[in-house]
């Protein structure tokens, strides 16, 4: 790795404890609480939505305290019996099932590596095995491990992965919710690809310093942009539905002309300039770009606030 500007020669202290694959796993299992949930015309600032299992369980629990029926909002089937465990309790159980192996894997990793860089690089099998476990676990037909919820998540993910969006009566809110979560996890998807790319590379270990150029300069930015593409297409589909409804005899007069959906489409399309400019800065070559590095940074500085406006 000597002479490679995209990978630092030594692991920092944080990476010695939590290399990239473990950081990805922790985000997937624990998550972060950021995006507010809007129900009707009210925004609950203390309630958030997140794809991570523990965070989703906390969200469901909190919203149940507020007497908000999330299952009804996303058109999720009701419990078969009123005495059965609640949705948030089932999710807590699922989170516990995938957390126990993560804790065991981390303890085994720390015991074997002792914070030594060479050992951290050589024991990449432990974090990668856990990521594989997560992927397989979500596909296993285990009834006691929230099978219905896991399969509903996968079916929704399959639908929105090609930019689809259900009709309102079929769970449109859930599709939008998951697509929004994916945009929050865009960088995690990029890191997941980098981790896998480094795993199969003969140059370095997946527990080494992340090489964002692994697989090419623009492959990671393309992966990061996919969630925004999904959400952008959903907005355009919603706009198209509103226009078609307006053209039909007796069409709804309460949905407006679709300007809200076009505004949302513009919001998600604003992510692309930031992603492109970030990629150009990372792989800066004045002979190919024809602009100074300072100029690129100024452009990025202008576009970045627009992305989050």
C-alpha positions in Angstrom: 0.0 0.0 0.0 3.0 2.3 0.1 2.6 5.2 -2.2 -1.1 4.8 -2.5 -2.6 8.2 -1.7 -6.1 6.8 -1.1 -5.1 4.6 1.8 -3.1 5.7 4.8 -0.2 3.4 5.7 -1.2 3.0 9.3 -4.5 2.3 11.0 -5.7 4.9 13.5 -6.6 4.0 17.0 -10.4 4.0 16.3 -10.0 1.6 13.3 -7.9 -0.7 15.4 -10.9 -1.1 17.7 -13.7 -0.8 15.2 -12.6 -1.5 11.6 -14.9 -0.5 8.7 -16.9 -3.8 8.6 -17.8 -3.6 12.3 -18.8 0.1 11.9 -21.2 -0.9 9.1 -22.6 -3.7 11.2 -23.2 -1.5 14.3 -25.0 1.1 12.2 -27.3 -1.6 10.7 -28.0 -3.1 14.1 -28.1 0.0 16.3 -28.6 2.8 13.9 -29.0 6.5 14.5 -32.0 8.6 15.4 -32.3 11.5 13.0 -35.2 11.9 10.7 -38.5 13.1 12.1 -41.7 11.2 11.4 -44.6 13.3 10.0 -48.1 12.0 10.8 -50.9 13.9 9.2 -50.0 17.6 9.4 -47.9 17.2 12.6 -44.2 16.5 12.9 -43.1 14.6 15.9 -39.6 16.0 16.6 -38.8 13.3 19.2 -39.8 10.4 17.0 -37.5 9.2 14.2 -37.4 6.6 11.5 -34.4 4.4 10.9 -33.7 1.2 9.0 -31.6 -0.1 11.9 -33.3 -2.7 14.0 -32.9 -1.3 17.5 -33.7 2.2 16.3 -36.8 1.0 14.6 -37.9 -0.9 17.7 -37.5 2.3 19.8 -39.5 4.3 17.2 -42.3 1.8 17.3 -42.3 1.8 21.1 -42.3 5.6 21.3 -45.1 6.0 18.7 -47.2 3.3 20.5 -47.0 5.4 23.7 -48.3 8.3 21.6 -51.2 6.1 20.4 -50.0 6.3 16.8 -50.8 3.1 14.9 -47.7 2.7 12.7 -49.0 -0.7 11.4 -52.1 1.1 10.0 -50.0 3.8 8.4 -47.8 1.4 6.5 -50.7 -1.1 5.9 -48.9 -3.8 7.9 -51.2 -6.8 8.8 -52.6 -6.6 12.3 -51.6 -9.1 15.0 -53.5 -12.4 14.8 -54.5 -12.1 18.5 -54.9 -9.2 20.9 -52.9 -11.0 23.5 -49.8 -11.6 21.3 -46.6 -9.5 21.6 -46.8 -6.0 20.3 -44.9 -5.0 17.1 -42.3 -3.1 19.1 -41.7 -6.1 21.4 -41.2 -8.4 18.4 -38.7 -6.0 17.0 -36.9 -5.8 20.3 -36.6 -9.6 20.2 -35.3 -9.5 16.7 -32.8 -6.8 17.6 -31.6 -8.9 20.5 -31.1 -12.0 18.3 -28.8 -10.2 16.0 -27.0 -8.2 18.7 -25.8 -11.2 20.7 -23.7 -12.6 17.8 -22.3 -9.1 17.1 -21.2 -8.7 20.8 -19.6 -12.2 20.7 -17.8 -11.4 17.4 -16.5 -8.1 18.7 -15.2 -9.7 21.9 -13.5 -12.5 20.0 -12.0 -9.9 17.6 -10.6 -7.8 20.4 -9.2 -10.8 22.2 -7.4 -12.0 19.1 -6.1 -8.7 17.8 -4.9 -6.9 21.0 -5.1 -3.6 19.1 -2.2 -4.6 16.8 -2.5 -3.4 13.2 -1.1 -6.6 11.7 -3.5 -8.8 13.6 -6.4 -6.5 12.9 -5.7 -6.9 9.1 -5.3 -10.7 9.4 -8.6 -11.2 11.3 -10.9 -9.7 8.7 -12.8 -13.0 8.7 -14.6 -12.2 11.9 -16.4 -8.9 10.9 -17.0 -10.2 7.4 -18.6 -13.4 8.8 -21.0 -11.3 10.9 -22.1 -9.2 7.9 -22.7 -12.5 6.0 -24.7 -13.8 9.0 -26.9 -10.6 8.9 -27.6 -11.1 5.2 -28.5 -14.8 5.7 -30.5 -14.2 8.9 -32.9 -11.8 7.1 -33.7 -14.6 4.6 -34.2 -17.5 7.0 -37.8 -18.6 7.5 -37.7 -18.5 11.3 -41.2 -17.8 12.5 -40.1 -16.7 16.0 -37.6 -14.2 14.6 -40.2 -11.8 13.2 -40.5 -13.7 9.9 -43.5 -11.7 8.6 -41.8 -8.4 9.4 -38.5 -9.4 7.8 -40.3 -10.6 4.6 -42.4 -7.5 4.5 -39.2 -5.4 4.7 -37.6 -7.4 1.9 -40.7 -7.3 -0.4 -41.0 -3.5 0.1 -37.3 -3.2 -0.5 -37.6 -5.2 -3.7 -40.5 -2.9 -5.0 -38.8 0.4 -4.3 -35.4 -0.8 -5.5 -36.6 -0.2 -9.0 -38.2 3.1 -8.1 -41.7 1.6 -7.5 -44.2 3.0 -5.1 -47.5 1.4 -4.0 -50.9 3.1 -4.2 -52.1 4.8 -1.0 -54.4 1.9 0.0 -51.5 -0.6 -0.5 -49.0 1.1 1.7 -47.5 4.1 -0.1 -46.5 5.7 3.2 -44.3 2.7 4.0 -42.6 2.8 0.6 -41.8 6.5 1.0 -40.6 5.9 4.6 -38.2 3.1 3.5 -36.9 5.0 0.5 -36.2 8.1 2.7 -34.3 5.8 5.1 -32.2 4.4 2.2 -31.1 8.0 1.3 -29.9 8.4 4.9 -28.0 5.1 4.6 -26.4 6.0 1.2 -22.9 6.3 2.6 -23.3 3.1 4.5 -24.0 1.3 1.2 -20.9 2.9 -0.3 -18.9 1.7 2.7 -20.4 -1.8 2.4 -19.2 -2.0 -1.2 -15.8 -0.7 -0.2 -15.5 -3.3 2.5 -16.5 -6.1 0.1 -14.1 -4.8 -2.6 -11.2 -4.7 -0.2 -12.1 -8.2 1.0 -11.6 -9.7 -2.5 -8.6 -7.5 -3.3 -5.2 -9.0 -3.1 -3.7 -5.6 -2.2 -5.1 -5.1 1.3 -7.5 -6.3 4.0 -11.1 -5.2 4.5 -10.1 -4.2 8.1 -7.5 -1.9 6.8 -8.0 1.9 6.2 -10.9 2.2 3.8 -9.9 2.7 0.2 -12.7 4.7 -1.3 -11.2 4.3 -4.8 -11.5 0.5 -4.6 -13.4 -0.6 -7.7 -12.7 2.7 -9.6 -13.1 6.4 -9.0 -16.8 6.6 -9.8 -18.2 3.3 -8.7 -18.7 4.2 -5.1 -20.4 7.5 -6.0 -22.8 5.7 -8.3 -23.7 3.3 -5.5 -24.2 6.2 -3.1 -26.5 8.0 -5.6 -28.9 5.0 -6.1 -31.1 5.8 -3.0 -31.6 9.3 -4.3 -32.5 7.9 -7.8 -35.1 5.7 -6.1 -36.7 8.5 -4.2 -36.5 10.8 -7.3 -38.4 8.3 -9.4 -41.0 7.9 -6.7 -41.6 11.6 -6.7 -42.0 11.6 -10.5 -44.4 8.7 -10.3 -46.5 10.5 -7.7 -46.6 13.6 -9.9 -47.6 11.5 -12.9 -50.5 10.0 -10.9 -51.7 13.4 -9.8 -51.8 14.6 -13.4 -53.6 11.5 -14.6 -56.1 11.9 -11.8 -56.7 15.5 -12.8 -57.4 14.5 -16.4 -60.0 12.0 -15.5 -63.7 13.1 -15.3 -64.5 13.8 -11.6 -60.8 13.8 -10.7 -59.8 14.9 -7.2 -59.6 18.6 -6.6 -57.8 18.3 -3.2 -54.5 17.0 -4.4 -53.4 20.2 -6.2 -51.5 20.1 -9.5 -48.5 18.0 -8.2 -46.1 20.8 -7.4 -45.2 19.3 -4.0 -44.0 16.2 -5.8 -41.9 18.2 -8.3 -40.4 20.1 -5.4 -39.5 16.8 -3.7 -38.0 15.6 -6.9 -35.8 18.7 -7.1 -34.7 18.2 -3.5 -33.5 14.6 -4.2 -31.9 15.5 -7.5 -29.8 18.1 -5.6 -27.8 15.2 -4.1 -26.2 14.3 -7.5 -24.0 17.5 -7.9 -22.6 17.0 -4.3 -21.9 13.3 -5.0 -20.2 14.1 -8.4 -18.1 17.0 -7.0 -17.0 14.9 -4.0 -15.8 12.1 -6.4 -13.9 14.7 -8.5 -12.2 16.1 -5.4 -11.3 12.6 -4.2 -9.7 11.6 -7.5 -8.5 15.1 -8.4 -6.6 15.3 -11.7 -6.1 18.8 -13.1 -5.3 17.5 -16.5 -8.7 15.8 -16.8 -11.0 18.2 -14.9 -9.7 21.5 -16.2 -10.5 23.3 -12.9 -8.4 24.0 -9.8 -9.0 22.0 -6.6 -10.0 25.2 -4.8 -12.6 25.9 -7.5 -14.0 22.4 -7.1 -14.2 22.9 -3.3 -16.0 26.2 -3.8 -18.6 24.6 -6.1 -19.0 21.8 -3.5 -19.5 24.3 -0.7 -22.3 26.0 -2.7 -24.1 22.7 -3.6 -23.8 21.0 -0.2 -26.2 23.3 1.7 -28.7 23.1 -1.2 -28.8 19.3 -0.7 -30.0 19.7 2.9 -32.3 22.7 2.4 
